[in-house]
Amino acid sequence: MGLSGKQRRHLRALGHKLRAIVQVGREGLSGEVARACAAALADHELIKVKIGPGAPDGRQSVASALAEATDAEVAQVLGKTILLYRPRPADDPRPRIRLP
């Protein structure tokens, strides 16, 4: 899919007020964490994921692995927080985030 710079800025602005929904802990990135992220993306389109202090992997590797596992795009990695975006399907009646 790939996001342009303008689209990333828009998503970062929307994500600023969000709270982290999923947390990656000492166990690292597991299947359960990936499933929780996928479910949260299905509900919200844009989510924050917090990387705990005991996480064994680096933040960039966790972000790319989560994006690949959930078929999402990384909008931002800032400190220990990852912002993930996955658009809803076109046939979903819920409101969608409109990208510029």
N, CA, C and O atoms as a MOPAC input file, in Angstrom:
PM7 MOZYME 1SCF
protein

 N      0.83900 1    -1.17200 1     0.00000 1
 C      0.00000 1     0.00000 1     0.00000 1
 C      0.88600 1     1.23700 1     0.00000 1
 O      0.75500 1     2.05300 1    -0.91300 1
 N      1.76500 1     1.42500 1     0.95200 1
 C      2.67400 1     2.56300 1     0.99300 1
 C      1.97200 1     3.87300 1     1.27900 1
 O      0.99000 1     4.21100 1     0.61900 1
 N      2.45200 1     4.59300 1     2.22900 1
 C      1.89000 1     5.88900 1     2.60200 1
 C      2.82400 1     7.00200 1     2.16000 1
 O      4.04500 1     6.87600 1     2.25800 1
 N      2.24600 1     8.09100 1     1.67500 1
 C      3.05700 1     9.25400 1     1.32700 1
 C      3.38400 1    10.02200 1     2.60300 1
 O      2.81900 1     9.74700 1     3.66200 1
 N      4.28500 1    10.97300 1     2.50000 1
 C      4.64600 1    11.78700 1     3.65200 1
 C      3.46500 1    12.57400 1     4.19500 1
 O      3.29800 1    12.70400 1     5.40700 1
 N      2.65100 1    13.09600 1     3.29400 1
 C      1.47200 1    13.86800 1     3.70700 1
 C      0.47700 1    12.97500 1     4.45900 1
 O     -0.11300 1    13.39300 1     5.45500 1
 N      0.30100 1    11.75300 1     3.97500 1
 C     -0.60400 1    10.82700 1     4.64300 1
 C     -0.07000 1    10.43400 1     6.02000 1
 O     -0.83800 1    10.33400 1     6.97700 1
 N      1.24100 1    10.21100 1     6.12600 1
 C      1.84500 1     9.89200 1     7.42900 1
 C      1.64900 1    11.04000 1     8.42000 1
 O      1.32600 1    10.80800 1     9.58500 1
 N      1.84300 1    12.26400 1     7.96500 1
 C      1.63400 1    13.42700 1     8.84300 1
 C      0.19800 1    13.49700 1     9.33500 1
 O     -0.05600 1    13.79300 1    10.50200 1
 N     -0.75100 1    13.21800 1     8.42300 1
 C     -2.16400 1    13.22800 1     8.79700 1
 C     -2.45200 1    12.16000 1     9.85200 1
 O     -3.14900 1    12.42400 1    10.83100 1
 N     -1.91900 1    10.96400 1     9.65400 1
 C     -2.13200 1     9.87400 1    10.61400 1
 C     -1.46300 1    10.16800 1    11.94800 1
 O     -2.01900 1     9.85200 1    13.00000 1
 N     -0.27800 1    10.77000 1    11.92000 1
 C      0.39500 1    11.13600 1    13.17600 1
 C     -0.43600 1    12.15100 1    13.95000 1
 O     -0.52800 1    12.06900 1    15.17500 1
 N     -1.04200 1    13.10500 1    13.25000 1
 C     -1.89700 1    14.09200 1    13.91400 1
 C     -3.10900 1    13.42000 1    14.54700 1
 O     -3.48600 1    13.75200 1    15.67100 1
 N     -3.72000 1    12.47700 1    13.83200 1
 C     -4.87000 1    11.75100 1    14.38700 1
 C     -4.45900 1    10.85900 1    15.55200 1
 O     -5.21700 1    10.70200 1    16.51000 1
 N     -3.28300 1    10.28200 1    15.48100 1
 C     -2.81800 1     9.35100 1    16.50500 1
 C     -2.29000 1    10.01600 1    17.75500 1
 O     -2.09000 1     9.35100 1    18.77100 1
 N     -2.05900 1    11.31800 1    17.69800 1
 C     -1.48800 1    12.02200 1    18.84700 1
 C     -2.33300 1    11.84400 1    20.11400 1
 O     -1.78600 1    11.67500 1    21.20400 1
 N     -3.64000 1    11.88100 1    19.97900 1
 C     -4.52900 1    11.81200 1    21.14300 1
 C     -4.87700 1    10.38700 1    21.56600 1
 O     -5.52400 1    10.19700 1    22.59600 1
 N     -4.46500 1     9.38800 1    20.79700 1
 C     -4.80400 1     8.00000 1    21.10700 1
 C     -3.97300 1     7.45400 1    22.26600 1
 O     -2.85200 1     7.89900 1    22.51600 1
 N     -4.54000 1     6.49900 1    22.95200 1
 C     -3.81400 1     5.74900 1    23.97900 1
 C     -3.37800 1     4.41800 1    23.37500 1
 O     -3.98400 1     3.91900 1    22.42700 1
 N     -2.32900 1     3.86300 1    23.93800 1
 C     -1.84300 1     2.56000 1    23.46200 1
 C     -2.87500 1     1.48700 1    23.79400 1
 O     -3.36200 1     1.40600 1    24.92200 1
 N     -3.19700 1     0.67500 1    22.80800 1
 C     -4.18800 1    -0.39000 1    22.97000 1
 C     -3.51300 1    -1.71800 1    23.26000 1
 O     -4.03300 1    -2.52700 1    24.02800 1
 N     -2.35900 1    -1.94700 1    22.65000 1
 C     -1.63600 1    -3.20900 1    22.78000 1
 C     -0.25100 1    -2.90600 1    23.32200 1
 O      0.33900 1    -1.87300 1    23.00700 1
 N      0.26700 1    -3.82400 1    24.14800 1
 C      1.60800 1    -3.65900 1    24.68500 1
 C      2.43700 1    -4.90800 1    24.40500 1
 O      1.98300 1    -6.03500 1    24.60300 1
 N      3.66700 1    -4.67900 1    23.93900 1
 C      4.61900 1    -5.76200 1    23.72000 1
 C      5.48200 1    -5.84500 1    24.97200 1
 O      6.13900 1    -4.87100 1    25.33900 1
 N      5.48400 1    -6.98400 1    25.62100 1
 C      6.19400 1    -7.12600 1    26.89000 1
 C      7.45300 1    -7.96800 1    26.78300 1
 O      8.08900 1    -8.03200 1    25.73100 1
 N      7.80300 1    -8.61700 1    27.89800 1
 C      9.02600 1    -9.42100 1    27.98900 1
 C      9.05500 1   -10.59300 1    27.02600 1
 O     10.12500 1   -11.03800 1    26.60900 1
 N      7.88900 1   -11.08700 1    26.67600 1
 C      7.82300 1   -12.23200 1    25.76200 1
 C      8.11900 1   -11.82400 1    24.32600 1
 O      8.31800 1   -12.68500 1    23.46900 1
 N      8.15000 1   -10.54000 1    24.05500 1
 C      8.41500 1   -10.06500 1    22.70300 1
 C      7.18100 1   -10.16900 1    21.83600 1
 O      6.05600 1   -10.22900 1    22.33200 1
 N      7.40100 1   -10.18800 1    20.55800 1
 C      6.30400 1   -10.25300 1    19.60200 1
 C      5.85700 1   -11.70400 1    19.44200 1
 O      6.56600 1   -12.52200 1    18.85400 1
 N      4.68600 1   -12.00900 1    19.96600 1
 C      4.15000 1   -13.36500 1    19.87900 1
 C      2.93000 1   -13.36700 1    18.96500 1
 O      2.46400 1   -12.31400 1    18.53100 1
 N      2.43400 1   -14.52700 1    18.68900 1
 C      1.23200 1   -14.64800 1    17.87600 1
 C      0.03700 1   -13.99600 1    18.52800 1
 O     -0.82900 1   -13.44000 1    17.85200 1
 N     -0.00700 1   -14.06500 1    19.85100 1
 C     -1.11400 1   -13.46000 1    20.58300 1
 C     -1.10500 1   -11.93900 1    20.45200 1
 O     -2.16000 1   -11.32200 1    20.29900 1
 N      0.07300 1   -11.33800 1    20.51000 1
 C      0.19400 1    -9.88600 1    20.34300 1
 C     -0.21700 1    -9.49300 1    18.92700 1
 O     -0.91900 1    -8.50000 1    18.73900 1
 N      0.21200 1   -10.25600 1    17.94400 1
 C     -0.15500 1    -9.96800 1    16.55300 1
 C     -1.66300 1   -10.08800 1    16.34400 1
 O     -2.25500 1    -9.28000 1    15.62900 1
 N     -2.28800 1   -11.09400 1    16.96500 1
 C     -3.74300 1   -11.23900 1    16.85000 1
 C     -4.46400 1   -10.09300 1    17.53800 1
 O     -5.47600 1    -9.60800 1    17.03200 1
 N     -3.96000 1    -9.65100 1    18.68500 1
 C     -4.56900 1    -8.51500 1    19.38000 1
 C     -4.46200 1    -7.24900 1    18.53800 1
 O     -5.40300 1    -6.45700 1    18.48300 1
 N     -3.33100 1    -7.05700 1    17.88800 1
 C     -3.15900 1    -5.89300 1    17.00800 1
 C     -4.09700 1    -5.97200 1    15.80900 1
 O     -4.69500 1    -4.97000 1    15.42000 1
 N     -4.22500 1    -7.14600 1    15.22900 1
 C     -5.11300 1    -7.31300 1    14.07200 1
 C     -6.56400 1    -7.02500 1    14.45400 1
 O     -7.28900 1    -6.37600 1    13.70000 1
 N     -6.98200 1    -7.50200 1    15.61500 1
 C     -8.35100 1    -7.24300 1    16.07700 1
 C     -8.56200 1    -5.75800 1    16.35200 1
 O     -9.60900 1    -5.20800 1    16.01100 1
 N     -7.57600 1    -5.10700 1    16.96700 1
 C     -7.68500 1    -3.68200 1    17.25600 1
 C     -7.71200 1    -2.86500 1    15.96700 1
 O     -8.45000 1    -1.88400 1    15.87500 1
 N     -6.92100 1    -3.25600 1    14.97700 1
 C     -6.93300 1    -2.55400 1    13.68900 1
 C     -8.26300 1    -2.73400 1    12.97600 1
 O     -8.73100 1    -1.81500 1    12.30500 1
 N     -8.87700 1    -3.90300 1    13.11100 1
 C    -10.18800 1    -4.12200 1    12.49900 1
 C    -11.23700 1    -3.20800 1    13.12300 1
 O    -12.17000 1    -2.77200 1    12.44800 1
 N    -11.08100 1    -2.92200 1    14.40300 1
 C    -12.03000 1    -2.05300 1    15.09500 1
 C    -11.73400 1    -0.56900 1    14.91200 1
 O    -12.65700 1     0.23600 1    14.79400 1
 N    -10.45400 1    -0.20000 1    14.88600 1
 C    -10.09300 1     1.21400 1    14.96700 1
 C     -9.36800 1     1.79900 1    13.76200 1
 O     -9.33600 1     3.02300 1    13.62800 1
 N     -8.80100 1     1.01400 1    12.90000 1
 C     -8.00300 1     1.44700 1    11.74600 1
 C     -6.63300 1     2.01500 1    12.12700 1
 O     -5.64400 1     1.74300 1    11.44700 1
 N     -6.56600 1     2.78800 1    13.19300 1
 C     -5.32300 1     3.43800 1    13.61700 1
 C     -5.12500 1     3.12800 1    15.10000 1
 O     -5.97600 1     3.46300 1    15.92400 1
 N     -4.00300 1     2.49000 1    15.43900 1
 C     -3.76400 1     2.12400 1    16.83600 1
 C     -2.33700 1     2.46900 1    17.24300 1
 O     -1.43300 1     2.59900 1    16.41800 1
 N     -2.18200 1     2.61000 1    18.55700 1
 C     -0.85500 1     2.76400 1    19.14000 1
 C     -0.49100 1     1.47100 1    19.84900 1
 O     -1.32100 1     0.85200 1    20.51500 1
 N      0.76700 1     1.07700 1    19.69200 1
 C      1.29800 1    -0.10600 1    20.36200 1
 C      2.48800 1     0.35100 1    21.20000 1
 O      3.38800 1     1.02300 1    20.69500 1
 N      2.49000 1    -0.00900 1    22.46000 1
 C      3.56300 1     0.37100 1    23.37400 1
 C      4.53400 1    -0.79500 1    23.52300 1
 O      4.12100 1    -1.94200 1    23.69600 1
 N      5.81800 1    -0.49500 1    23.45500 1
 C      6.84900 1    -1.50600 1    23.66300 1
 C      7.32800 1    -1.36400 1    25.10100 1
 O      7.85200 1    -0.31800 1    25.48500 1
 N      7.15200 1    -2.40500 1    25.88700 1
 C      7.53800 1    -2.37800 1    27.29200 1
 C      9.03800 1    -2.36000 1    27.48200 1
 O      9.78800 1    -2.68000 1    26.55900 1
 N      9.48800 1    -1.98600 1    28.68300 1
 C     10.92900 1    -1.89000 1    28.94400 1
 C     11.65500 1    -3.23200 1    28.87900 1
 O     12.86500 1    -3.25400 1    28.65400 1
 N     10.96800 1    -4.33100 1    29.06700 1
 C     11.61500 1    -5.63600 1    29.05600 1
 C     11.54800 1    -6.34200 1    27.71600 1
 O     11.94100 1    -7.50400 1    27.61200 1
 N     11.05800 1    -5.66500 1    26.69000 1
 C     10.92200 1    -6.30500 1    25.37900 1
 C     12.30200 1    -6.64200 1    24.80600 1
 O     13.20700 1    -5.80900 1    24.82400 1
 N     12.45300 1    -7.86300 1    24.29900 1
 C     13.77200 1    -8.30200 1    23.84400 1
 C     14.20000 1    -7.73600 1    22.48800 1
 O     15.39500 1    -7.68300 1    22.20000 1
 N     13.25500 1    -7.31600 1    21.65400 1
 C     13.58300 1    -6.87000 1    20.30000 1
 C     13.62500 1    -5.34900 1    20.21600 1
 O     13.06500 1    -4.65600 1    21.06500 1
 N     14.28200 1    -4.84300 1    19.20200 1
 C     14.34000 1    -3.40900 1    18.96200 1
 C     13.01900 1    -2.87500 1    18.44800 1
 O     12.19900 1    -3.62600 1    17.92000 1
 N     12.81600 1    -1.59100 1    18.60300 1
 C     11.53200 1    -0.99800 1    18.23900 1
 C     11.27500 1    -1.04300 1    16.73600 1
 O     10.14000 1    -1.26600 1    16.31400 1
 N     12.29700 1    -0.83900 1    15.93000 1
 C     12.10400 1    -0.87900 1    14.47500 1
 C     11.76500 1    -2.29900 1    14.00100 1
 O     10.92100 1    -2.47900 1    13.12200 1
 N     12.41500 1    -3.28400 1    14.57700 1
 C     12.12700 1    -4.66700 1    14.17600 1
 C     10.73700 1    -5.08900 1    14.62700 1
 O     10.05000 1    -5.81000 1    13.90400 1
 N     10.30900 1    -4.65400 1    15.81100 1
 C      8.95300 1    -4.95900 1    16.28000 1
 C      7.93100 1    -4.28400 1    15.37400 1
 O      6.93000 1    -4.89800 1    15.00400 1
 N      8.17400 1    -3.02500 1    15.01400 1
 C      7.23900 1    -2.28800 1    14.16000 1
 C      7.08400 1    -2.96000 1    12.79700 1
 O      5.96400 1    -3.14500 1    12.32000 1
 N      8.19300 1    -3.32100 1    12.17600 1
 C      8.09200 1    -3.94700 1    10.85400 1
 C      7.47300 1    -5.33800 1    10.93700 1
 O      6.71200 1    -5.72200 1    10.04900 1
 N      7.78100 1    -6.09500 1    11.98000 1
 C      7.18900 1    -7.42700 1    12.13200 1
 C      5.68400 1    -7.33900 1    12.38200 1
 O      4.92000 1    -8.13500 1    11.83600 1
 N      5.25200 1    -6.37600 1    13.20400 1
 C      3.82000 1    -6.19200 1    13.45700 1
 C      3.10200 1    -5.75600 1    12.19000 1
 O      2.01000 1    -6.24100 1    11.89400 1
 N      3.70500 1    -4.85100 1    11.44900 1
 C      3.08600 1    -4.38300 1    10.20900 1
 C      2.92600 1    -5.53100 1     9.22200 1
 O      1.89500 1    -5.64900 1     8.55900 1
 N      3.93300 1    -6.36200 1     9.12700 1
 C      3.86500 1    -7.50400 1     8.21600 1
 C      2.83800 1    -8.53000 1     8.68800 1
 O      2.09100 1    -9.07800 1     7.87700 1
 N      2.79500 1    -8.79200 1     9.98900 1
 C      1.88000 1    -9.80200 1    10.52800 1
 C      0.42300 1    -9.36700 1    10.43200 1
 O     -0.46400 1   -10.21300 1    10.32000 1
 N      0.16300 1    -8.06300 1    10.47500 1
 C     -1.21700 1    -7.56500 1    10.47400 1
 C     -1.61800 1    -6.94100 1     9.14600 1
 O     -2.74000 1    -6.45500 1     9.01000 1
 N     -0.72200 1    -6.94600 1     8.16500 1
 C     -0.97500 1    -6.33200 1     6.85700 1
 C     -1.31300 1    -4.84600 1     7.02400 1
 O     -2.25400 1    -4.33300 1     6.41700 1
 N     -0.52600 1    -4.17700 1     7.85700 1
 C     -0.73400 1    -2.76200 1     8.15600 1
 C      0.48400 1    -1.95800 1     7.71800 1
 O      1.48400 1    -2.51400 1     7.26400 1
 N      0.38100 1    -0.64800 1     7.86300 1
 C      1.48200 1     0.26300 1     7.56500 1
 C      1.93500 1     0.92300 1     8.85900 1
 O      1.11400 1     1.26300 1     9.71100 1
 N      3.22500 1     1.10000 1     9.00300 1
 C      3.76600 1     1.82300 1    10.14800 1
 C      3.68800 1     3.31100 1     9.81400 1
 O      4.34400 1     3.78300 1     8.88500 1
 N      2.88800 1     4.03800 1    10.57500 1
 C      2.76500 1     5.47900 1    10.36000 1
 C      3.85400 1     6.22600 1    11.12100 1
 O      4.30800 1     7.28400 1    10.68400 1
 N      4.27600 1     5.67000 1    12.27200 1
 C      5.29000 1     6.34600 1    13.07900 1
 C      5.87600 1     5.39200 1    14.10800 1
 O      5.18500 1     4.51900 1    14.63500 1
 N      7.14800 1     5.57100 1    14.37900 1
 C      7.81100 1     4.93300 1    15.51500 1
 C      8.45500 1     6.07200 1    16.28500 1
 O      9.38600 1     6.71300 1    15.79800 1
 N      7.96300 1     6.31900 1    17.46800 1
 C      8.45600 1     7.42500 1    18.28600 1
 C      8.73300 1     6.89000 1    19.68200 1
 O      7.81000 1     6.49100 1    20.39200 1
 N      9.98500 1     6.88100 1    20.07100 1
 C     10.34900 1     6.32800 1    21.37100 1
 C      9.98100 1     4.86300 1    21.42300 1
 O     10.41300 1     4.08000 1    20.57800 1
 N      9.19900 1     4.49200 1    22.39400 1
 C      8.75500 1     3.10300 1    22.54900 1
 C      7.30600 1     2.91300 1    22.10200 1
 O      6.63200 1     1.98000 1    22.53900 1
 N      6.83100 1     3.81100 1    21.22300 1
 C      5.44800 1     3.75100 1    20.75400 1
 C      5.41900 1     3.61600 1    19.23800 1
 O      6.14000 1     4.30900 1    18.52000 1
 N      4.56800 1     2.70900 1    18.76900 1
 C      4.39600 1     2.46000 1    17.33900 1
 C      2.96200 1     2.84800 1    16.97100 1
 O      2.01700 1     2.52400 1    17.69100 1
 N      2.81400 1     3.53800 1    15.85500 1
 C      1.50500 1     3.89900 1    15.33800 1
 C      1.27100 1     3.09500 1    14.06600 1
 O      2.00100 1     3.24400 1    13.08600 1
 N      0.23900 1     2.23300 1    14.08500 1
 C     -0.07000 1     1.36200 1    12.95200 1
 C     -1.39000 1     1.76500 1    12.31500 1
 O     -2.33400 1     2.15700 1    13.00100 1
 N     -1.44000 1     1.66300 1    10.98900 1
 C     -2.65500 1     2.00100 1    10.23600 1
 C     -2.97400 1     0.88600 1     9.24900 1
 O     -2.10600 1     0.41400 1     8.51600 1
 N     -4.23900 1     0.47700 1     9.24800 1
 C     -4.74300 1    -0.45700 1     8.24000 1
 C     -6.15300 1    -0.01400 1     7.88900 1
 O     -7.02800 1    -0.00200 1     8.75400 1
 N     -6.39000 1     0.35500 1     6.62400 1
 C     -7.72900 1     0.82700 1     6.24700 1
 C     -8.75400 1    -0.29200 1     6.33000 1
 O     -8.44500 1    -1.46700 1     6.13300 1
 N     -9.97400 1     0.10700 1     6.62400 1
 C    -11.06900 1    -0.86400 1     6.63400 1
 C    -11.41600 1    -1.23600 1     5.19600 1
 O    -11.14600 1    -0.46600 1     4.27500 1
 N    -12.00900 1    -2.40400 1     4.99800 1
 C    -12.45400 1    -2.77000 1     3.65000 1
 C    -13.52000 1    -1.79300 1     3.14900 1
 O    -14.23400 1    -1.18100 1     3.94300 1
 N    -13.61800 1    -1.65500 1     1.85600 1
 C    -14.55400 1    -0.69500 1     1.26500 1
 C    -16.00900 1    -1.02600 1     1.59600 1
 O    -16.84500 1    -0.12300 1     1.64000 1
 N    -16.32500 1    -2.29500 1     1.82900 1
 C    -17.71400 1    -2.67300 1     2.10500 1
 C    -18.09200 1    -2.53400 1     3.57400 1
 O    -19.23100 1    -2.82700 1     3.93700 1
 N    -17.17500 1    -2.09600 1     4.42600 1
 C    -17.45500 1    -1.89600 1     5.85300 1
 C    -18.23100 1    -0.59000 1     6.02400 1
 O    -17.76000 1     0.45800 1     5.58300 1
 N    -19.41700 1    -0.62700 1     6.65800 1
 C    -20.24500 1     0.58900 1     6.76200 1
 C    -19.74700 1     1.60600 1     7.79600 1
 O    -20.19700 1     2.75200 1     7.79100 1
 N    -18.83600 1     1.21000 1     8.67300 1
 C    -18.35700 1     2.14400 1     9.69500 1
 C    -17.55100 1     3.27400 1     9.05400 1
 O    -16.97500 1     3.10200 1     7.98000 1
 N    -17.51300 1     4.42800 1     9.71900 1
 C    -16.72500 1     5.54600 1     9.17200 1
 C    -15.26200 1     5.16800 1     9.01100 1
 O    -14.70500 1     4.42000 1     9.81500 1
 N    -14.65600 1     5.69200 1     7.97100 1
 C    -13.26800 1     5.38600 1     7.66300 1
 C    -12.42900 1     6.65200 1     7.80300 1
 O    -12.93100 1     7.77000 1     7.69000 1
 N    -11.15000 1     6.44600 1     8.05100 1
 C    -10.21200 1     7.56400 1     8.06400 1
 C     -9.97300 1     7.94600 1     6.61200 1
 O     -9.63900 1     7.09400 1     5.78900 1
 N    -10.14000 1     9.21200 1     6.29800 1
 C     -9.91600 1     9.69900 1     4.94000 1
 C     -8.51100 1    10.29100 1     4.85800 1
 O     -8.19000 1    11.26800 1     5.53300 1
 N     -7.69800 1     9.68400 1     4.02900 1
 C     -6.32600 1    10.15700 1     3.85900 1
 C     -6.28200 1    11.25000 1     2.79400 1
 O     -7.01700 1    11.20200 1     1.80800 1
 N     -5.41100 1    12.23300 1     3.00800 1
 C     -5.28700 1    13.30400 1     1.99300 1
 C     -4.64400 1    12.78700 1     0.72700 1
 O     -4.46300 1    13.54500 1    -0.22700 1

